[in-house]
Amino acid sequence: MSLHARCQKIEILIVDVDGVLTDGSIVYTDRGAESKAFHVRDGSGLKVWMMSGRKAAVLTGRESAVVDRRAAELGLTRVIQGAKDKVAAFASLLAEQNLRACQAAYMGDDLPDLPVLECCGLAVAVADACPEARAQAHYVTRLAGGRGAVRETIELVLRAQGLWQEAVARFVDSSL
């Protein structure tokens, strides 16, 4: 199946955090607090995505309060953290949303993401993903994780669906 055909079926975008929404760095302060840096265009891209009527979710094996905070800022209501079995969490998320795997895009960067990349409709690896994730992907972004790769993927899918310009206009109108 062509990349364009895969993109046309996508209704939900599910993203890993470390290495996808962030550059993969995990920073601890002297007091033990964790910090992460998120790219602003990934955030605005997710807002455009959801304004276009699409669903979005976070699926990560780690747990961090910072992820909950960023998700809340973006209006992401489905955040799965601490997933030891990402495929089971993926399947549960799809069942909750009444969607099939072919309607899901998943973005990953490392070995724990391989099982989900294998079973989703559109497997996306960020440019700096491990070789195994890039080999499994239907699409490898030009941009690295935490550097706009999520936004790049959103544009790719919405353009394939003929929805990008309309979604941008809706986003701009809502910002006025």
Secondary structure, DSSP 8 states (H G I E B T S, - for coil): --HHHHHHT--EEEE-IIIIIS-S--EE-TTS-EE----HHHHHHHHHHHHTT-EEEEE-SS--HHHHHHHHHHT--EEE-S-SSHHHHHHHHHHHHT--GGGEEEEE-SGGGHHHHHHSSEEEE-TTS-HHHHHH-SEE-SS-TTTTHHHHHHHHHHHHTT-HHHHHHHHHHHH-
